[in-house]
């Protein structure tokens, strides 16, 4: 692929140099890969029945998914740098990634192994860093008091893990369990002092076209010009034979 000079005049940078610089910056800022060797003491210990804690299994699966994504990001950026220098052939897949980076879009080769997201590249990178930070905190410090649900690769698996943990605790068939929900007074995870006895606290959810009125304890009309409003911390409570 030939250098494509920007229209900013003779002082402008070529698209090759722009993409090369973006590759370098992204690679330098990538966090270290998640590693199960960092796990807090006891996090992956087996229970008396010989089984792993359901949420520990979920965490290990999330770590595997993030490690795979990190590997694709690193290898593709390194290959793209080499292709720009003419050291390797610029394949159709690499050229698609090249054009995506120029347009602030997430390359398709990343999307194929990543979580669903509609964010542009710059916001996607910030979100990726936040997800890795959340998972690393869980891995190194043990289960959090409140879980950031949007940070999961596969939140459905996490929710099933919570139900399974409750089913084992009370010897209840998991098929009879579903979630009841209670909106708490906590506006953020910072004010949560301890995890609930049953279920989990969840943070990071938003409501579209409405807002939560903490004083009244119900949904109200959204404020003018505000399309999405954050929800307080929500208690997801496993309930047997739940009826809304």
C-alpha positions in Angstrom: 0.0 0.0 0.0 1.5 3.4 -1.0 1.6 6.3 1.4 -1.5 8.4 1.1 -0.7 12.1 1.9 -3.3 14.0 3.8 -4.8 17.2 2.3 -3.4 19.5 5.0 -0.6 20.6 2.7 3.1 20.0 2.4 3.4 19.9 6.2 0.8 17.2 6.5 1.6 13.7 7.7 1.1 10.7 5.4 -1.6 8.2 6.4 1.1 5.6 6.9 2.8 7.7 9.6 -0.5 8.4 11.2 -1.5 4.7 11.4 2.1 3.7 12.5 2.0 6.2 15.3 -1.5 5.0 16.4 -0.2 1.4 16.4 2.8 2.3 18.5 0.7 4.4 21.0 -1.9 1.7 21.4 0.7 -1.1 21.9 2.6 1.0 24.5 -0.6 1.7 26.5 -2.0 -1.8 26.4 -2.2 -3.2 30.0 -0.4 -6.5 30.8 -2.3 -9.6 30.0 -4.5 -11.1 32.8 -2.8 -14.1 34.4 -4.4 -16.6 36.7 -1.0 -16.8 38.5 -2.0 -13.4 40.0 -5.1 -14.8 41.6 -5.8 -14.0 45.2 -5.2 -16.8 47.7 -8.1 -19.2 47.9 -9.9 -17.7 44.8 -9.7 -21.0 42.9 -9.7 -23.4 45.8 -12.2 -26.2 45.5 -15.2 -26.4 47.8 -15.8 -29.4 50.1 -17.7 -31.2 47.3 -14.7 -30.9 45.0 -16.2 -28.3 42.8 -15.0 -24.8 42.0 -17.0 -21.8 43.1 -19.3 -20.9 40.2 -18.1 -17.3 40.0 -14.4 -18.4 40.0 -15.2 -20.5 36.9 -16.8 -17.5 35.3 -13.8 -15.4 36.1 -11.4 -17.9 34.5 -13.5 -18.0 31.4 -13.5 -14.2 31.2 -9.7 -14.2 31.6 -9.3 -16.6 28.7 -11.5 -14.5 26.5 -9.6 -11.3 27.3 -6.3 -13.0 26.8 -7.4 -14.1 23.4 -8.5 -10.6 22.5 -5.3 -9.1 23.8 -3.3 -11.5 21.7 -5.2 -10.5 18.5 -4.8 -6.8 19.2 -1.0 -7.1 19.8 -0.3 -9.4 16.8 -2.4 -7.4 14.4 -0.8 -4.1 15.4 2.7 -5.5 15.1 1.9 -7.0 11.7 0.4 -3.7 10.6 3.6 -1.9 11.6 5.7 -4.4 9.7 3.4 -4.1 6.6 3.7 -0.3 6.6 7.5 -0.6 6.7 7.3 -3.0 3.7 8.7 -5.9 5.8 5.6 -8.1 5.2 2.8 -8.2 2.6 -0.1 -5.9 3.3 -2.9 -8.5 3.2 -6.6 -7.5 2.6 -7.3 -8.1 6.3 -4.4 -5.8 7.4 -5.5 -3.1 4.9 -9.0 -3.3 6.3 -7.5 -2.8 9.8 -5.4 0.1 8.4 -8.5 1.9 7.0 -10.4 1.2 10.2 -7.8 2.9 12.4 -7.8 5.9 10.1 -11.5 6.2 10.5 -11.5 5.7 14.3 -13.3 2.4 13.9 -12.6 -0.9 15.6 -10.9 -3.3 13.1 -13.1 -6.3 12.1 -10.3 -8.7 13.1 -10.7 -7.4 16.7 -14.5 -7.4 16.6 -14.6 -11.1 15.7 -13.0 -12.1 19.0 -14.3 -9.2 21.1 -17.5 -8.4 23.1 -20.3 -6.6 21.3 -19.7 -2.8 21.2 -20.8 0.1 19.0 -18.2 2.5 20.4 -15.7 4.2 18.0 -12.1 3.1 18.4 -10.9 5.8 20.8 -13.8 5.1 23.2 -13.5 1.3 22.6 -9.8 1.4 23.8 -10.8 3.3 27.0 -13.6 0.8 27.6 -11.1 -2.1 27.1 -8.8 -0.7 29.7 -11.6 -0.3 32.1 -12.7 -3.9 31.6 -9.2 -5.2 32.1 -8.9 -3.1 35.3 -12.1 -4.5 36.7 -11.2 -8.1 35.9 -7.7 -7.7 37.3 -9.1 -6.2 40.5 -11.4 -9.2 40.9 -8.5 -11.6 40.1 -6.0 -10.0 42.5 -8.2 -8.9 45.3 -11.0 -11.5 45.3 -14.7 -11.0 44.4 -15.8 -7.4 44.5 -18.6 -6.1 46.7 -20.4 -4.9 43.6 -20.0 -6.2 40.0 -19.7 -4.0 37.0 -22.0 -5.9 34.7 -21.1 -4.1 31.4 -17.5 -5.1 31.9 -18.1 -8.8 31.1 -17.5 -10.5 27.9 -20.4 -12.8 28.5 -22.8 -11.4 31.1 -25.3 -14.2 30.6 -22.8 -16.7 31.8 -22.1 -14.6 34.8 -25.8 -14.4 35.7 -26.1 -18.2 35.4 -23.1 -18.6 37.6 -24.8 -16.5 40.3 -27.9 -18.6 40.1 -25.8 -21.8 40.3 -24.0 -20.6 43.3 -27.3 -19.9 45.1 -28.7 -23.2 44.0 -25.7 -25.1 45.5 -25.8 -23.0 48.7 -29.5 -23.9 49.5 -29.7 -27.2 47.5 -32.4 -25.8 45.2 -32.9 -26.8 41.6 -31.4 -24.1 39.5 -34.2 -24.4 37.0 -36.6 -23.1 39.6 -34.5 -19.9 40.2 -34.7 -16.5 38.5 -33.8 -13.0 39.6 -35.8 -10.5 41.6 -34.4 -7.0 41.6 -34.2 -4.3 44.2 -32.8 -0.8 43.4 -30.7 0.3 46.4 -29.8 3.7 47.8 -26.2 3.3 46.7 -25.5 5.7 43.8 -22.1 4.1 43.1 -19.9 1.2 44.1 -17.9 3.6 46.4 -20.7 3.6 49.0 -21.2 -0.2 49.0 -19.5 -1.5 52.2 -20.2 -5.2 51.9 -21.6 -7.8 49.5 -25.2 -9.0 50.1 -25.7 -12.4 51.8 -27.5 -13.7 48.8 -27.3 -12.6 45.2 -25.0 -9.8 44.0 -24.9 -6.0 43.7 -24.6 -4.8 40.1 -23.4 -1.4 38.9 -23.1 0.2 35.5 -26.6 0.0 34.2 -28.5 2.8 32.5 -32.1 3.5 31.7 -33.3 4.9 28.3 -35.8 7.7 28.2 -36.4 7.8 31.9 -34.6 8.3 35.2 -34.6 6.7 38.7 -36.1 8.9 41.4 -34.2 7.8 44.5 -36.5 9.7 46.9 -39.7 8.2 45.4 -38.2 4.8 44.6 -39.6 4.7 41.1 -39.0 5.6 37.5 -39.8 9.2 36.5 -39.7 11.2 33.2 -36.2 11.9 32.1 -34.7 15.4 32.5 -34.9 17.6 29.4 -32.2 16.8 26.9 -31.1 13.7 28.8 -31.6 10.5 26.8 -29.8 8.0 29.1 -29.7 8.2 32.9 -27.5 6.0 35.2 -29.2 3.7 37.6 -28.2 3.2 41.2 -26.6 0.0 42.4 -29.1 -2.9 41.9 -29.4 -6.0 44.1 -29.9 -9.0 41.9 -31.6 -11.6 44.2 -32.1 -15.2 43.2 -35.7 -16.1 44.0 -37.3 -19.5 43.7 -40.5 -19.7 41.5 -40.4 -15.9 41.1 -43.5 -14.2 39.9 -43.3 -10.5 39.0 
